[in-house]
Amino acid sequence: MSSAADQLANKVVNHMMQEDRFSQWLGITVLEVREGYSRLQMTIRPEMVNGFGILHGGVSFSLADSAFAFACNNRNQLSVALDTSINFTHPVQVGDELTAEAIELHHGKSTGLYHISILNQKQRLVAQFKGLCYRTDKKLISE
């Protein structure tokens, strides 16, 4: 049985995903949500590659950014990115299935630090992302 905190986290992320047209357009599926954690998946389509025939870095960034957003906001405290960075470690091709896992490293009163790993279907690390968020006192949903 999931905890009340994890149930709230899932409600918040469901609400966010309903409103997040960009994550919907990317084809992101939410696999798992727990307080301060999220795991997402998406399949790479032909229109997502660059002129070199590999995944455009902005798409990998966007997948990681969505995982970051879902993890840092799921306590129902509106949080926004302060700083992010990404490292690309392996090329991604059309048809690859990517999974992004966001893990909370620090949960402070006004900031949070998250590490997001992106793996392909062969469990190979293709990118890693770090995100620092600022927490506001606003709620995303009414409890």
N, C-alpha and C positions, 0 to 999 in steps of 0.2 A: 504494500500500500504506500502510495506517495504521501509525503508530508504536506501540510497546509501551505508551506512556502513554495514547494514545487508545483502544487495545484495553482497557486497564484501566478507563478512564473509561466505556466502553460497558458493561462487565460490572457496574460499580457501579450505573450508572443503571438497567440492566435489573433488578437485584436490588431497588433502591429502588422502581421502578415496580410490581413484583410485590407489594410489601408496602403500597403507598400506595393504600388504598381510596378516599380522597378524590379524588386525581387521576384514578383510574379512573372514579369517579362523574361527574366533570366531563366525561369523554370526551376527555381529553388524549391526543394522539398524540405520541410523541417522534420528531422529524424528523432531528435531528442532535446528536451529542455529540462533543466533543473536550475535551481536558484544559482545565479552567477555562471551558468554554463549553457552552451547550445552546440548542437551538431546538425549541420545542413548538408544537402547533397544536390548536385546538378549535373546534367549531361551537356557536353560541349557541342554546339550546333555550328554548321558551316559559316553562318554570318558572324561568328564570334572570333574568327581568326584574322590575323593581320596579313600584310603583303608577303610575309615569309612563309605563310601556311601554318603558322603555329598560333596558339591562343594569344589574343591581345592581352597585354598585362593589366589593362583596366578591368577586364572581366574577372581575372583572378582576384584583383584588389576588391572588386565589388562583392564577390562571394564572401571573402574574408570580412569585409566591412559589415555585411549583413549579419554574419555570425557574431561579430563584435557587438553590434547594436542589440541583437536579441539577448545576448548574455548580460550586457551592462544595464539594460533597461528592465529586465524581467522581475525585479523587485518592486515594480510599479513606481519607480522614481525616475522621472524624465532625465536622461543623461545624454550629453552630446560629446562628440569627439573633440579633444584638445590637441592630440598629436597622434599620428599613425606613421608606420613605416612597413615596407614589405621587401622581402628578398625572394627572388625567383631562383629556384635551384634545379629545375628540370623542365624541358619543354613539354607542352600539352598539345594534343592533337584533337581533331574533330572526332567525336564519338567517345572520347575519354569521359569517365564518370569521376567527378571530383567530390570529395567529402571535406568539409571544413569543420574543425572542432575548436571551439572557443573555451579556454580555461581561464578562470579568474585567478590572478596572482596576488592581487591586493584589492580589498574592499574597504575604502575609507569613507569618512563622512561626506567629503566633497569630491573625491577622486576615486577612480578605479583603474587598475592595470590588468590587461588581458593579453594572452598569447594565443594566436590562432594558427594552427597547422593545417595545410591543405595537402591531402594525399590523393593520388589517383587510384584507379581500380586495382592496381598491383601493389597497393600500400606503399608506393614510392612518394617521398616528400617532394612536392613540386613547388611549394612556396611556404614561407612563414611570415606572419604579420604580427606586429605589436601595436596595441592601441591603448591610449590613455584617455579616459573620459572624465568629464566634469558632471557632477550630480546636482540637479536643481531640486527644489522642494515641490515641484509639480507632479501630480499623479497622471498616469496614462489612461487608467480606467477607474471607474468608481467601484469600490470593493463592497 
